[in-house]
Amino acid sequence: MTLLYSFRRCPYAMRARLALLVSREPFELREVLLRDKPAAMLAASPKATVPVLVLADGRVIDESLDIMLWALGRNDPERWLAGYDAALVEAFDTRFKHHLDRYKYPERHGADPIAHRDAGVAMLGLLEARLSDSACLCGPQRALSDMAIFPFVRQFAAVDPDGFAAQPIARVQAWLARHIASPLFAQAMLRLAPWKPGDPPIVLNASS
């Protein structure tokens, strides 16, 4: 059985779960505490970060985007791969994430949160422009680019919800709200107790 070590609130783990769920690939979900990571996870991936996907044959995939691509390569019923703008995802994984971290945790980085908020909003303007032509980033339907990026936009918005709502990015705000309200996201945000050895497995997509 494929198994995923995950942490519910981590945006990297969120996007891995979203792709696995939409692929209908059965997998065991193991929720972890980041301050008390299970030995089995550390043995599989000494990086010690989530998500970690352990395949039935023992291979390990421990980068979230690689997990998305693996799952969708197995089965892509919504054609998410057709909506994959690698350059856009890379920009948000690097530049946007840089500003997000310094906006959310300025004390850790010795940063000016307002400057990084404004830089993040400027990048969201790129999404606003794309959304003027379609409901999602690469066309009318959600696809890989949307699912890879929106967990980070969600985190950005949560730093100051009122401030985010006041920004002139109405299309981004509506796009984010739709994805957060989706049944797929609700399924991806299942609340579980931290996994311990010997716990009965929690298998998702088991009926597919």
Secondary structure by P-SEA (a helix, b strand, c coil): cbbbbcccccaaaaaaaaaaaaaccbbbbbbbccccccaaaaaacccccccbbbcccccccccaaaaaaaaaaaccccccccccaaaaaaaaacaaaaaaaaaaccccccccaaaaaaaaaaaaaaaaaaaccccccccccccaaaaacaaaaaaaaaccaaaaaacccaaaaaaaaaaaacaaaaaaaccccccccccccccccccc
